[in-house]
Amino acid sequence: MLRLSKKSEYALMAVLHLGRLRSSERAAVTVIAESRNLPRGLLAKVMQDLKRAGMVTSTKGVSGGYQLSRPLSELKFLDVVRPFEENMALVDCLEDHRTPCVRFDCCSIRDPMATLNRWFLAKLAHLTMAEFEGMGVPVGGCAQLTTAPAALQ
């Protein structure tokens, strides 16, 4: 079953943190880690991976740090998590690196699951980080999701 890695979770948290900054602001790994209660060392590696993937840019120096390469409304959810996920499949037999199970040739759910997996990934491919952020709890408070973003409907 699809389950995001800790690195993906940290990437999502960091991108949302950066998305709340003004366009001229940057955030150091230490600031992001402390504000989200994340391990600094692992977050530093995640930020480097996000930089390689083109999701963030960095500036060195006293006033340096990270900032988004584009606004949250232009960043896709899958683009943020893909650098940290080997495969995104709902069931093991759909993963590229897996050997098919003994029921592979006669499985009654393989084809429907493959269709569902393609549908799910297509929906996630259109989900922006701004829409993802809108699904959650506002900073400092609790709320319930009332409607799904258009990308998931």
LUMZABA-219913 format. One record per atom (N, C-alpha, C): atom name; x, y, z. Coordinates in nm, 2 decimals. Each point is the difference from the previous one (the first is absolute). Example, Ala and Ser with C-alpha at 12.3 -4.5 7.8 and 13.67 -1.06 7.14 Angstrom:
<nodes>
+------+--------+--------+--------+
: atom :      X :      Y :      Z :
+------+--------+--------+--------+
:    N :   1.32 :  -0.57 :   0.78 :
:   CA :  -0.09 :   0.12 :   0.00 :
:    C :   0.09 :   0.12 :   0.00 :
:    N :  -0.04 :   0.11 :  -0.07 :
:   CA :   0.09 :   0.11 :   0.00 :
:    C :  -0.08 :   0.11 :   0.08 :
+------+--------+--------+--------+
</nodes>
This chain:
<nodes>
+------+--------+--------+--------+
: atom :      X :      Y :      Z :
+------+--------+--------+--------+
:    N :   0.08 :  -0.12 :   0.00 :
:   CA :  -0.08 :   0.12 :   0.00 :
:    C :   0.09 :   0.12 :   0.00 :
:    N :  -0.05 :   0.10 :  -0.07 :
:   CA :   0.08 :   0.13 :   0.00 :
:    C :   0.01 :   0.06 :   0.14 :
:    N :   0.13 :   0.02 :   0.03 :
:   CA :   0.03 :   0.06 :   0.13 :
:    C :   0.12 :   0.09 :  -0.03 :
:    N :  -0.01 :   0.13 :   0.03 :
:   CA :   0.11 :   0.09 :  -0.02 :
:    C :   0.11 :  -0.02 :   0.10 :
:    N :   0.12 :   0.01 :  -0.04 :
:   CA :   0.12 :  -0.01 :   0.09 :
:    C :   0.01 :   0.13 :   0.09 :
:    N :   0.08 :  -0.01 :   0.10 :
:   CA :   0.02 :   0.12 :   0.09 :
:    C :   0.06 :   0.11 :  -0.08 :
:    N :   0.09 :  -0.03 :  -0.10 :
:   CA :   0.06 :   0.10 :  -0.08 :
:    C :  -0.11 :   0.08 :  -0.08 :
:    N :  -0.10 :  -0.07 :  -0.05 :
:   CA :  -0.10 :   0.06 :  -0.07 :
:    C :  -0.09 :   0.09 :   0.09 :
:    N :  -0.02 :  -0.05 :   0.12 :
:   CA :  -0.08 :   0.08 :   0.10 :
:    C :   0.08 :   0.13 :   0.03 :
:    N :   0.13 :  -0.02 :   0.03 :
:   CA :   0.08 :   0.12 :   0.03 :
:    C :   0.00 :   0.10 :  -0.12 :
:    N :   0.01 :  -0.05 :  -0.12 :
:   CA :   0.00 :   0.08 :  -0.12 :
:    C :  -0.13 :   0.08 :  -0.01 :
:    N :  -0.11 :  -0.06 :   0.03 :
:   CA :  -0.13 :   0.07 :  -0.01 :
:    C :   0.00 :   0.10 :   0.11 :
:    N :   0.04 :  -0.03 :   0.12 :
:   CA :   0.00 :   0.10 :   0.11 :
:    C :   0.09 :   0.12 :  -0.03 :
:    N :   0.12 :  -0.03 :  -0.06 :
:   CA :   0.09 :   0.11 :  -0.03 :
:    C :  -0.05 :   0.09 :  -0.11 :
:    N :  -0.06 :  -0.06 :  -0.10 :
:   CA :  -0.05 :   0.07 :  -0.12 :
:    C :  -0.12 :   0.09 :   0.05 :
:    N :  -0.08 :  -0.05 :   0.09 :
:   CA :  -0.11 :   0.08 :   0.05 :
:    C :   0.05 :   0.12 :   0.09 :
:    N :   0.11 :  -0.03 :   0.07 :
:   CA :   0.06 :   0.10 :   0.09 :
:    C :   0.05 :   0.11 :  -0.10 :
:    N :   0.07 :  -0.03 :  -0.10 :
:   CA :   0.06 :   0.09 :  -0.09 :
:    C :  -0.11 :   0.08 :  -0.08 :
:    N :  -0.11 :  -0.07 :  -0.02 :
:   CA :  -0.11 :   0.06 :  -0.07 :
:    C :  -0.07 :   0.12 :   0.08 :
:    N :   0.02 :   0.00 :   0.13 :
:   CA :  -0.06 :   0.10 :   0.08 :
:    C :   0.09 :   0.13 :   0.01 :
:    N :   0.12 :  -0.01 :  -0.05 :
:   CA :   0.09 :   0.11 :   0.00 :
:    C :  -0.03 :   0.10 :  -0.10 :
:    N :   0.04 :   0.13 :   0.02 :
:   CA :  -0.01 :   0.10 :  -0.11 :
:    C :   0.10 :  -0.04 :  -0.11 :
:    N :  -0.02 :   0.05 :  -0.11 :
:   CA :   0.08 :  -0.04 :  -0.12 :
:    C :   0.15 :   0.04 :   0.02 :
:    N :   0.03 :   0.10 :   0.08 :
:   CA :   0.14 :   0.04 :   0.02 :
:    C :   0.06 :  -0.07 :   0.12 :
:    N :  -0.07 :  -0.08 :   0.08 :
:   CA :   0.05 :  -0.07 :   0.12 :
:    C :   0.06 :  -0.14 :  -0.04 :
:    N :   0.09 :  -0.04 :   0.09 :
:   CA :   0.06 :  -0.13 :  -0.01 :
:    C :  -0.01 :  -0.06 :   0.14 :
:    N :   0.01 :  -0.14 :   0.00 :
:   CA :   0.00 :  -0.06 :   0.13 :
:    C :   0.12 :  -0.10 :   0.01 :
:    N :   0.07 :   0.00 :   0.11 :
:   CA :   0.11 :  -0.09 :   0.02 :
:    C :  -0.06 :  -0.14 :   0.04 :
:    N :   0.08 :  -0.10 :  -0.02 :
:   CA :  -0.05 :  -0.14 :   0.04 :
:    C :  -0.03 :   0.00 :   0.15 :
:    N :   0.09 :   0.07 :   0.08 :
:   CA :  -0.02 :   0.00 :   0.14 :
:    C :  -0.13 :   0.06 :   0.04 :
:    N :  -0.04 :   0.11 :  -0.07 :
:   CA :  -0.13 :   0.06 :   0.03 :
:    C :  -0.12 :  -0.09 :  -0.03 :
:    N :   0.01 :  -0.06 :  -0.12 :
:   CA :  -0.11 :  -0.09 :  -0.04 :
:    C :  -0.01 :  -0.12 :   0.09 :
:    N :   0.12 :  -0.06 :   0.04 :
:   CA :   0.00 :  -0.11 :   0.08 :
:    C :  -0.06 :   0.03 :   0.14 :
:    N :   0.04 :   0.11 :   0.06 :
:   CA :  -0.05 :   0.04 :   0.13 :
:    C :  -0.15 :   0.03 :   0.00 :
:    N :  -0.04 :   0.07 :  -0.11 :
:   CA :  -0.14 :   0.04 :   0.00 :
:    C :  -0.10 :  -0.12 :  -0.02 :
:    N :   0.06 :  -0.11 :  -0.06 :
:   CA :  -0.09 :  -0.12 :  -0.03 :
:    C :   0.04 :  -0.12 :   0.08 :
:    N :   0.10 :   0.02 :   0.09 :
:   CA :   0.05 :  -0.11 :   0.09 :
:    C :   0.05 :  -0.12 :  -0.08 :
:    N :   0.09 :   0.03 :  -0.10 :
:   CA :   0.05 :  -0.10 :  -0.09 :
:    C :   0.15 :  -0.01 :   0.03 :
:    N :   0.06 :  -0.12 :  -0.02 :
:   CA :   0.14 :  -0.02 :   0.01 :
:    C :   0.08 :   0.08 :  -0.10 :
:    N :   0.09 :   0.09 :   0.05 :
:   CA :   0.07 :   0.09 :  -0.09 :
:    C :   0.08 :  -0.07 :  -0.11 :
:    N :   0.07 :  -0.10 :   0.04 :
:   CA :   0.09 :  -0.07 :  -0.09 :
:    C :  -0.08 :  -0.06 :  -0.12 :
:    N :  -0.10 :  -0.07 :   0.03 :
:   CA :  -0.08 :  -0.06 :  -0.10 :
:    C :  -0.07 :   0.10 :  -0.09 :
:    N :  -0.05 :   0.11 :   0.06 :
:   CA :  -0.06 :   0.11 :  -0.07 :
:    C :   0.10 :   0.06 :  -0.10 :
:    N :   0.12 :   0.02 :   0.05 :
:   CA :   0.10 :   0.05 :  -0.09 :
:    C :   0.02 :  -0.08 :  -0.13 :
:    N :   0.00 :  -0.13 :   0.02 :
:   CA :   0.01 :  -0.09 :  -0.12 :
:    C :  -0.12 :   0.01 :  -0.09 :
:    N :  -0.12 :   0.01 :   0.06 :
:   CA :  -0.12 :   0.02 :  -0.07 :
:    C :   0.00 :   0.13 :  -0.08 :
:    N :   0.05 :   0.10 :   0.06 :
:   CA :   0.00 :   0.13 :  -0.07 :
:    C :   0.10 :   0.00 :  -0.12 :
:    N :   0.11 :  -0.07 :   0.02 :
:   CA :   0.09 :  -0.02 :  -0.12 :
:    C :  -0.07 :  -0.08 :  -0.11 :
:    N :  -0.07 :  -0.10 :   0.03 :
:   CA :  -0.08 :  -0.08 :  -0.10 :
:    C :  -0.10 :   0.09 :  -0.07 :
:    N :  -0.07 :   0.08 :   0.08 :
:   CA :  -0.10 :   0.09 :  -0.06 :
:    C :   0.07 :   0.11 :  -0.09 :
:    N :   0.12 :   0.04 :   0.04 :
:   CA :   0.07 :   0.09 :  -0.09 :
:    C :   0.04 :  -0.07 :  -0.13 :
:    N :   0.05 :  -0.12 :   0.01 :
:   CA :   0.04 :  -0.07 :  -0.12 :
:    C :  -0.12 :  -0.02 :  -0.09 :
:    N :  -0.12 :  -0.02 :   0.06 :
:   CA :  -0.12 :  -0.02 :  -0.08 :
:    C :  -0.07 :   0.13 :  -0.05 :
:    N :   0.06 :   0.11 :   0.04 :
:   CA :  -0.05 :   0.13 :  -0.05 :
:    C :  -0.11 :   0.06 :   0.07 :
:    N :  -0.03 :  -0.06 :   0.12 :
:   CA :  -0.11 :   0.05 :   0.08 :
:    C :   0.03 :   0.13 :   0.08 :
:    N :   0.13 :   0.00 :   0.04 :
:   CA :   0.05 :   0.12 :   0.08 :
:    C :   0.13 :   0.05 :  -0.05 :
:    N :   0.03 :   0.12 :   0.04 :
:   CA :   0.13 :   0.05 :  -0.03 :
:    C :   0.07 :   0.04 :   0.13 :
:    N :   0.13 :   0.01 :   0.00 :
:   CA :   0.07 :   0.04 :   0.13 :
:    C :   0.10 :   0.11 :  -0.03 :
:    N :   0.02 :   0.07 :   0.11 :
:   CA :   0.10 :   0.11 :   0.00 :
:    C :   0.08 :  -0.02 :   0.12 :
:    N :   0.13 :   0.01 :  -0.02 :
:   CA :   0.10 :  -0.02 :   0.12 :
:    C :   0.02 :   0.14 :   0.06 :
:    N :   0.05 :  -0.01 :   0.13 :
:   CA :   0.04 :   0.12 :   0.07 :
:    C :  -0.09 :   0.03 :   0.11 :
:    N :   0.03 :   0.11 :   0.07 :
:   CA :  -0.07 :   0.04 :   0.12 :
:    C :  -0.15 :   0.01 :  -0.02 :
:    N :  -0.04 :   0.07 :  -0.11 :
:   CA :  -0.14 :   0.01 :  -0.03 :
:    C :  -0.05 :  -0.10 :  -0.10 :
:    N :   0.07 :  -0.11 :   0.00 :
:   CA :  -0.04 :  -0.11 :  -0.10 :
:    C :  -0.11 :  -0.09 :   0.05 :
:    N :  -0.02 :  -0.10 :  -0.07 :
:   CA :  -0.10 :  -0.10 :   0.03 :
:    C :  -0.07 :  -0.05 :  -0.12 :
:    N :  -0.12 :  -0.06 :   0.02 :
:   CA :  -0.07 :  -0.06 :  -0.11 :
:    C :  -0.13 :   0.08 :  -0.03 :
:    N :  -0.04 :   0.00 :  -0.13 :
:   CA :  -0.13 :   0.06 :  -0.04 :
:    C :  -0.05 :  -0.09 :  -0.11 :
:    N :  -0.13 :   0.01 :  -0.02 :
:   CA :  -0.06 :  -0.08 :  -0.11 :
:    C :   0.04 :   0.05 :  -0.13 :
:    N :   0.01 :  -0.09 :  -0.10 :
:   CA :   0.04 :   0.04 :  -0.14 :
:    C :  -0.12 :   0.06 :  -0.07 :
:    N :  -0.12 :  -0.04 :   0.05 :
:   CA :  -0.13 :   0.05 :  -0.06 :
:    C :  -0.10 :   0.01 :   0.12 :
:    N :  -0.11 :   0.07 :  -0.02 :
:   CA :  -0.10 :   0.01 :   0.10 :
:    C :  -0.07 :  -0.14 :   0.02 :
:    N :  -0.06 :  -0.02 :   0.12 :
:   CA :  -0.07 :  -0.12 :   0.03 :
:    C :  -0.10 :  -0.04 :  -0.10 :
:    N :  -0.06 :   0.10 :  -0.06 :
:   CA :  -0.11 :  -0.02 :  -0.11 :
:    C :   0.06 :  -0.06 :  -0.12 :
:    N :   0.13 :   0.00 :  -0.02 :
:   CA :   0.07 :  -0.05 :  -0.12 :
:    C :   0.08 :  -0.13 :   0.03 :
:    N :   0.01 :  -0.04 :   0.12 :
:   CA :   0.07 :  -0.12 :   0.04 :
:    C :  -0.10 :  -0.11 :   0.02 :
:    N :   0.03 :  -0.11 :  -0.06 :
:   CA :  -0.09 :  -0.12 :   0.01 :
:    C :   0.05 :  -0.09 :   0.11 :
:    N :  -0.10 :  -0.06 :   0.07 :
:   CA :   0.02 :  -0.09 :   0.11 :
:    C :   0.10 :  -0.11 :  -0.04 :
:    N :  -0.03 :  -0.06 :  -0.11 :
:   CA :   0.09 :  -0.12 :  -0.05 :
:    C :   0.14 :   0.05 :  -0.02 :
:    N :   0.02 :   0.12 :  -0.05 :
:   CA :   0.13 :   0.05 :  -0.03 :
:    C :   0.08 :   0.01 :   0.13 :
:    N :  -0.07 :   0.04 :   0.11 :
:   CA :   0.07 :   0.01 :   0.13 :
:    C :   0.04 :  -0.13 :   0.06 :
:    N :  -0.09 :  -0.10 :  -0.01 :
:   CA :   0.03 :  -0.13 :   0.06 :
:    C :   0.07 :  -0.10 :  -0.09 :
:    N :  -0.01 :   0.01 :  -0.13 :
:   CA :   0.06 :  -0.10 :  -0.09 :
:    C :   0.15 :  -0.02 :   0.03 :
:    N :   0.08 :   0.10 :   0.03 :
:   CA :   0.14 :  -0.02 :   0.02 :
:    C :   0.03 :  -0.10 :   0.12 :
:    N :  -0.10 :  -0.02 :   0.08 :
:   CA :   0.02 :  -0.08 :   0.12 :
:    C :  -0.07 :  -0.14 :   0.00 :
:    N :  -0.07 :  -0.02 :  -0.11 :
:   CA :  -0.08 :  -0.13 :  -0.01 :
:    C :   0.05 :  -0.08 :  -0.12 :
:    N :   0.04 :  -0.12 :   0.03 :
:   CA :   0.04 :  -0.09 :  -0.11 :
:    C :  -0.11 :  -0.03 :  -0.09 :
:    N :  -0.11 :  -0.03 :   0.06 :
:   CA :  -0.12 :  -0.04 :  -0.08 :
:    C :  -0.13 :   0.05 :   0.07 :
:    N :  -0.10 :   0.03 :  -0.07 :
:   CA :  -0.12 :   0.04 :   0.06 :
:    C :  -0.11 :  -0.09 :  -0.05 :
:    N :  -0.02 :  -0.11 :   0.07 :
:   CA :  -0.10 :  -0.10 :  -0.04 :
:    C :  -0.09 :  -0.03 :   0.12 :
:    N :  -0.12 :  -0.03 :  -0.03 :
:   CA :  -0.10 :  -0.03 :   0.10 :
:    C :   0.02 :  -0.14 :   0.05 :
:    N :   0.05 :  -0.09 :  -0.08 :
:   CA :   0.02 :  -0.14 :   0.04 :
:    C :   0.14 :  -0.04 :  -0.05 :
:    N :   0.06 :  -0.10 :   0.07 :
:   CA :   0.14 :  -0.04 :  -0.03 :
:    C :   0.02 :  -0.05 :  -0.15 :
:    N :  -0.10 :  -0.07 :  -0.05 :
:   CA :   0.02 :  -0.06 :  -0.14 :
:    C :   0.01 :   0.11 :  -0.11 :
:    N :  -0.04 :   0.12 :   0.04 :
:   CA :   0.01 :   0.11 :  -0.10 :
:    C :   0.13 :   0.07 :   0.00 :
:    N :   0.08 :  -0.03 :   0.10 :
:   CA :   0.13 :   0.07 :   0.01 :
:    C :   0.10 :  -0.06 :  -0.10 :
:    N :   0.08 :   0.08 :  -0.06 :
:   CA :   0.09 :  -0.04 :  -0.11 :
:    C :   0.10 :  -0.10 :   0.05 :
:    N :   0.05 :   0.01 :   0.12 :
:   CA :   0.11 :  -0.08 :   0.05 :
:    C :  -0.04 :  -0.13 :   0.06 :
:    N :  -0.13 :  -0.02 :   0.01 :
:   CA :  -0.05 :  -0.13 :   0.07 :
:    C :  -0.02 :  -0.11 :  -0.10 :
:    N :   0.03 :  -0.12 :   0.05 :
:   CA :  -0.03 :  -0.12 :  -0.07 :
:    C :  -0.15 :  -0.03 :   0.02 :
:    N :  -0.07 :  -0.03 :  -0.11 :
:   CA :  -0.14 :  -0.03 :   0.01 :
:    C :  -0.03 :  -0.11 :   0.10 :
:    N :  -0.12 :   0.01 :   0.07 :
:   CA :  -0.03 :  -0.10 :   0.10 :
:    C :  -0.05 :  -0.12 :  -0.07 :
:    N :  -0.02 :  -0.11 :   0.07 :
:   CA :  -0.04 :  -0.13 :  -0.06 :
:    C :  -0.14 :   0.01 :  -0.07 :
:    N :  -0.08 :   0.10 :   0.04 :
:   CA :  -0.14 :   0.01 :  -0.06 :
:    C :   0.00 :   0.10 :  -0.11 :
:    N :   0.12 :   0.05 :  -0.05 :
:   CA :   0.01 :   0.11 :  -0.10 :
:    C :  -0.09 :  -0.03 :  -0.12 :
:    N :   0.01 :  -0.12 :  -0.06 :
:   CA :  -0.07 :  -0.04 :  -0.12 :
:    C :  -0.15 :  -0.02 :   0.02 :
:    N :  -0.04 :  -0.03 :   0.12 :
:   CA :  -0.15 :  -0.02 :   0.02 :
:    C :  -0.06 :   0.09 :   0.10 :
:    N :   0.06 :   0.11 :   0.03 :
:   CA :  -0.04 :   0.10 :   0.10 :
:    C :  -0.12 :   0.08 :  -0.05 :
:    N :  -0.11 :  -0.01 :   0.07 :
:   CA :  -0.12 :   0.07 :  -0.04 :
:    C :   0.00 :   0.15 :   0.03 :
:    N :   0.10 :   0.05 :   0.08 :
:   CA :   0.00 :   0.14 :   0.03 :
:    C :   0.12 :   0.08 :  -0.06 :
:    N :   0.09 :  -0.08 :  -0.07 :
:   CA :   0.12 :   0.07 :  -0.05 :
:    C :  -0.04 :   0.11 :  -0.10 :
:    N :  -0.08 :  -0.03 :  -0.10 :
:   CA :  -0.03 :   0.10 :  -0.10 :
:    C :  -0.08 :   0.12 :   0.06 :
:    N :  -0.10 :  -0.03 :   0.08 :
:   CA :  -0.07 :   0.11 :   0.06 :
:    C :   0.09 :   0.09 :   0.09 :
:    N :   0.09 :  -0.07 :   0.07 :
:   CA :   0.09 :   0.08 :   0.09 :
:    C :   0.10 :   0.08 :  -0.09 :
:    N :   0.04 :  -0.05 :  -0.11 :
:   CA :   0.09 :   0.07 :  -0.09 :
:    C :  -0.08 :   0.13 :  -0.06 :
:    N :  -0.12 :  -0.02 :  -0.03 :
:   CA :  -0.08 :   0.11 :  -0.04 :
:    C :  -0.02 :   0.11 :   0.11 :
:    N :  -0.03 :  -0.05 :   0.12 :
:   CA :  -0.01 :   0.09 :   0.11 :
:    C :   0.13 :   0.07 :   0.03 :
:    N :   0.11 :  -0.07 :  -0.01 :
:   CA :   0.13 :   0.06 :   0.02 :
:    C :   0.03 :   0.11 :  -0.10 :
:    N :  -0.03 :  -0.02 :  -0.13 :
:   CA :   0.02 :   0.10 :  -0.10 :
:    C :  -0.09 :   0.12 :   0.03 :
:    N :  -0.13 :  -0.02 :   0.04 :
:   CA :  -0.09 :   0.11 :   0.03 :
:    C :   0.05 :   0.08 :   0.12 :
:    N :   0.04 :  -0.07 :   0.10 :
:   CA :   0.05 :   0.07 :   0.12 :
:    C :   0.13 :   0.08 :  -0.03 :
:    N :   0.09 :  -0.05 :  -0.07 :
:   CA :   0.12 :   0.07 :  -0.04 :
:    C :  -0.03 :   0.12 :  -0.09 :
:    N :  -0.10 :  -0.02 :  -0.09 :
:   CA :  -0.04 :   0.11 :  -0.09 :
:    C :  -0.06 :   0.12 :   0.09 :
:    N :  -0.08 :  -0.04 :   0.09 :
:   CA :  -0.05 :   0.11 :   0.09 :
:    C :   0.11 :   0.07 :   0.08 :
:    N :   0.09 :  -0.08 :   0.05 :
:   CA :   0.11 :   0.06 :   0.08 :
:    C :   0.09 :   0.09 :  -0.09 :
:    N :   0.01 :  -0.04 :  -0.13 :
:   CA :   0.08 :   0.07 :  -0.09 :
:    C :  -0.05 :   0.15 :  -0.03 :
:    N :  -0.13 :   0.01 :   0.02 :
:   CA :  -0.06 :   0.14 :  -0.01 :
:    C :  -0.02 :   0.07 :   0.13 :
:    N :   0.02 :  -0.06 :   0.11 :
:   CA :  -0.01 :   0.06 :   0.13 :
:    C :   0.11 :   0.10 :   0.02 :
:    N :  -0.03 :   0.13 :   0.02 :
:   CA :   0.11 :   0.09 :   0.03 :
:    C :   0.03 :   0.00 :   0.15 :
:    N :   0.11 :   0.06 :   0.03 :
:   CA :   0.03 :   0.01 :   0.15 :
:    C :  -0.09 :   0.10 :   0.06 :
:    N :  -0.05 :   0.10 :  -0.07 :
:   CA :  -0.09 :   0.09 :   0.06 :
:    C :  -0.13 :  -0.07 :   0.03 :
:    N :  -0.05 :  -0.09 :  -0.09 :
:   CA :  -0.12 :  -0.07 :   0.03 :
:    C :   0.02 :  -0.10 :   0.12 :
:    N :   0.12 :  -0.06 :   0.00 :
:   CA :   0.03 :  -0.09 :   0.11 :
:    C :   0.00 :   0.07 :   0.13 :
:    N :   0.06 :   0.12 :   0.00 :
:   CA :   0.00 :   0.08 :   0.13 :
:    C :  -0.14 :   0.03 :   0.04 :
:    N :  -0.08 :   0.03 :  -0.10 :
:   CA :  -0.14 :   0.04 :   0.03 :
:    C :  -0.09 :  -0.11 :   0.06 :
:    N :   0.05 :  -0.13 :  -0.01 :
:   CA :  -0.07 :  -0.11 :   0.06 :
:    C :   0.02 :  -0.02 :   0.15 :
:    N :   0.09 :   0.07 :   0.05 :
:   CA :   0.04 :  -0.02 :   0.14 :
:    C :  -0.04 :   0.10 :   0.10 :
:    N :   0.06 :  -0.01 :   0.12 :
:   CA :  -0.03 :   0.08 :   0.11 :
:    C :   0.08 :   0.13 :  -0.01 :
:    N :  -0.07 :   0.11 :   0.03 :
:   CA :   0.07 :   0.13 :   0.00 :
:    C :   0.11 :   0.00 :   0.10 :
:    N :   0.11 :   0.07 :  -0.02 :
:   CA :   0.10 :   0.02 :   0.10 :
:    C :  -0.06 :   0.05 :   0.13 :
:    N :   0.03 :  -0.07 :   0.11 :
:   CA :  -0.05 :   0.04 :   0.13 :
:    C :  -0.14 :  -0.03 :   0.03 :
:    N :  -0.07 :  -0.08 :  -0.08 :
:   CA :  -0.14 :  -0.04 :   0.03 :
:    C :  -0.04 :  -0.13 :  -0.06 :
:    N :  -0.12 :  -0.04 :   0.03 :
:   CA :  -0.05 :  -0.12 :  -0.06 :
:    C :  -0.12 :   0.02 :  -0.08 :
:    N :  -0.01 :  -0.07 :  -0.11 :
:   CA :  -0.12 :   0.01 :  -0.09 :
:    C :  -0.02 :  -0.13 :  -0.07 :
:    N :  -0.12 :  -0.02 :  -0.05 :
:   CA :  -0.02 :  -0.12 :  -0.08 :
:    C :  -0.01 :   0.04 :  -0.14 :
:    N :   0.04 :  -0.10 :  -0.09 :
:   CA :   0.00 :   0.02 :  -0.14 :
:    C :  -0.15 :   0.00 :  -0.04 :
:    N :  -0.05 :   0.10 :  -0.07 :
:   CA :  -0.14 :   0.00 :  -0.04 :
:    C :  -0.02 :  -0.05 :  -0.14 :
:    N :   0.10 :   0.04 :  -0.09 :
:   CA :  -0.01 :  -0.05 :  -0.14 :
:    C :   0.13 :  -0.04 :  -0.05 :
:    N :   0.00 :  -0.09 :  -0.09 :
:   CA :   0.13 :  -0.04 :  -0.06 :
:    C :   0.04 :   0.10 :  -0.10 :
:    N :   0.13 :   0.02 :  -0.02 :
:   CA :   0.04 :   0.09 :  -0.11 :
:    C :  -0.04 :  -0.05 :  -0.14 :
:    N :  -0.02 :   0.09 :  -0.09 :
:   CA :  -0.04 :  -0.04 :  -0.14 :
:    C :   0.08 :  -0.11 :  -0.06 :
:    N :   0.13 :   0.00 :   0.03 :
:   CA :   0.09 :  -0.10 :  -0.06 :
:    C :  -0.04 :  -0.14 :   0.05 :
:    N :  -0.06 :  -0.01 :   0.11 :
:   CA :  -0.04 :  -0.14 :   0.05 :
:    C :  -0.15 :  -0.03 :  -0.02 :
:    N :  -0.07 :   0.08 :  -0.06 :
:   CA :  -0.15 :  -0.03 :  -0.02 :
:    C :  -0.01 :  -0.07 :  -0.13 :
+------+--------+--------+--------+
</nodes>
